[in-house]
């Protein structure tokens, strides 16, 4: 009978059952036979320069493709380096499969190389975690991992694979290959709850629909379009749900921006929320006036009344619930309410709109985002990473694609450094689209060595550094709290980041004047290389997000 080792069983299962074509990680002795399994079964490996980037790329892959991303970590420091990416995926509810080496089982408690109790460390930040102790059961454990990652509320899972399990050969017939689960199930809300929700929606005069990451992972564009077109409800899609319907949809109010959304929430008489957690960004639900009726849809029953009791709570997959709800809602025309919203947001955003349209010296970050958009348009994939930089990117960019505009550091972990890995994953998922990353100069430093990865693997993204020579959101918060004369650990100075990228084999541009932005962007794209356009922007500018951040941390 044919013999196969554990590492090759991993590659065989990933390729033949889960149709995995690409994985992310760094090599290591403990996982050598698994790496050879990737080679044997022709799975593309993107070897990065730091394991946190591998985990973040797997997270991003799930967002862009709707399928679990897979990363591999070696034991000890490889594992600990990946923890930030795992934690970020956990708080973002992203389905991700982490395959991790460890010291040999036979060497437990002997002081083995990289001996560490990895399981107890990782369990609080994963949906499921296990160690495989039997080579023959590797396919079974992998099957469980993928199911756990995707079923119900998605999240990262962790499978520990010791070398004395990966390196052992067994007869293939003794390691049966499970079939990929194809069954689908959804929780069906009670009919009375559906009717109650429909009655609330039908009685609304100023309704608003807010969709979050649950909309994105449901991939429910068809059901969402049918619902908003029939109900006539103005909507805004946030987080990883943005782009499930285009920003340019007639009922989308993304032209109001994040601040416009806050005002709209306070004016609405009914809010329909789907797949969206009421976290600190929404003041844990307190931003919703007490008199406003709330219809809440979530796959996790614990979220339906979290931080704000719902007037109608519908538990289930967002697309499935919307499909059940649509026949019950009346055909409505809320165009006058929509005009009121647009007029109010135009008034609020008048300064930003004028700033987008007019050159400034020094360059305003809002103007920078507008210039980028003028070059790459709505067919690009946009990523924003940083503090204030995320605000400027989310309000300045528009895309016609699902997950076409993502603020990677605006999640619950507030994880800076995610932009470069996300942009790399976006380019790998959509190689024919321009991928643009607007990166704060602070957050650029976390994963900037991944430009080496981009060069080696031909991943030509365009990274534009919004360079205000500081950790801008922290600097301006300190100015508000302790005074401009007592700034601490918040200033970075002028740094030529584009020279670093050039040194790694990419394309670099340095920009200080407004009229040079567009030509520099065009040259960077034309180079066909991973590119960094380092733009010096006004260091005095802050975004409306900074006071929100500052207020969230005040203890008084």
RARAHU-V612912 format. One record per backbone hydrogen bond with DSSP energy under -0.5 kcal/mol. CO is the residue of the C=O (numbers start at 0). NH is the residue of the N-H. If there is no record, write none. Layout:
co/nh
CO/NH
CO/NH
This chain:
co/nh
1/171
3/169
4/8
5/9
6/10
7/11
8/12
9/13
10/14
11/15
12/16
12/17
13/19
20/43
22/45
23/71
24/47
27/30
28/31
30/34
31/35
32/36
33/37
34/38
35/39
36/40
37/42
38/41
41/43
43/22
44/46
45/24
45/47
49/52
49/53
50/54
51/55
52/56
53/57
54/58
55/59
56/60
57/61
58/62
59/63
60/64
61/65
68/96
69/23
70/98
71/25
72/100
74/77
75/79
76/80
77/81
78/81
78/82
79/82
81/85
82/86
83/87
84/88
85/89
86/90
87/91
88/93
89/92
93/95
94/68
95/97
95/156
96/70
96/98
97/99
97/158
98/72
99/160
101/162
103/106
104/107
106/109
106/111
111/114
113/115
115/117
116/120
117/121
118/122
121/124
122/125
127/157
129/159
130/132
131/161
133/136
134/137
136/140
137/141
138/142
139/143
140/144
141/145
142/146
143/147
144/148
145/149
146/150
148/154
151/153
154/95
155/126
155/127
156/97
157/129
157/159
158/99
159/131
161/164
161/165
162/166
165/5
165/6
167/5
169/3
170/173
171/174
175/177
186/188
189/193
190/194
191/195
192/196
193/197
194/198
195/199
196/200
197/201
198/202
200/203
205/268
205/269
206/233
207/271
208/235
209/273
210/237
211/214
211/215
212/216
213/217
214/218
214/219
215/218
219/223
220/224
221/225
222/226
223/227
224/228
225/229
226/230
227/231
229/331
233/208
234/252
235/210
237/240
238/241
240/243
241/402
244/242
245/248
248/251
250/234
252/255
253/256
255/259
256/260
257/261
258/262
259/263
260/264
261/265
262/266
263/266
263/267
268/292
269/207
270/272
270/294
271/209
272/296
273/211
274/213
276/278
278/281
278/283
279/282
281/284
281/286
282/285
284/287
286/288
288/291
292/270
293/295
293/310
293/311
294/272
295/313
296/274
297/315
298/300
299/302
299/303
300/303
302/305
311/295
311/313
312/314
313/297
313/315
316/320
317/321
318/322
319/323
320/324
321/325
322/326
324/327
324/328
325/328
329/331
331/333
333/337
334/338
335/339
336/340
337/341
338/342
339/343
340/344
341/345
342/346
343/347
344/348
346/349
348/352
349/353
350/354
351/355
352/356
353/357
362/537
363/367
364/368
365/369
366/370
367/371
368/372
369/373
370/374
371/374
371/375
372/376
375/378
376/379
377/399
379/381
380/435
381/405
382/437
383/407
383/408
384/439
386/389
386/390
387/391
388/392
389/393
390/394
391/395
392/396
398/246
400/403
403/381
405/383
405/407
406/409
410/413
413/415
414/417
416/420
417/421
418/422
419/423
420/424
421/425
422/426
423/427
424/428
425/429
429/432
433/380
433/435
434/461
435/382
435/437
436/438
436/463
437/384
438/465
439/443
440/444
441/444
442/445
442/446
443/447
446/449
447/450
448/451
448/452
449/453
450/454
451/455
452/456
453/457
453/458
454/457
458/460
460/462
460/530
461/436
461/463
462/464
462/532
463/438
463/465
464/466
464/534
465/440
465/467
466/536
468/491
468/492
469/471
470/474
471/475
472/476
473/477
474/478
475/479
476/480
477/481
477/482
482/485
483/486
489/470
494/496
495/498
495/499
496/500
497/501
498/502
499/503
500/505
501/504
506/531
508/533
510/535
512/515
513/516
513/517
515/519
516/520
517/521
518/522
519/523
520/524
521/525
522/526
523/527
523/528
524/527
529/506
530/462
531/508
531/533
532/464
532/534
533/510
533/535
534/466
534/536
535/362
537/540
542/545
542/546
543/547
544/548
545/549
546/550
547/551
548/552
549/552
549/553
550/553
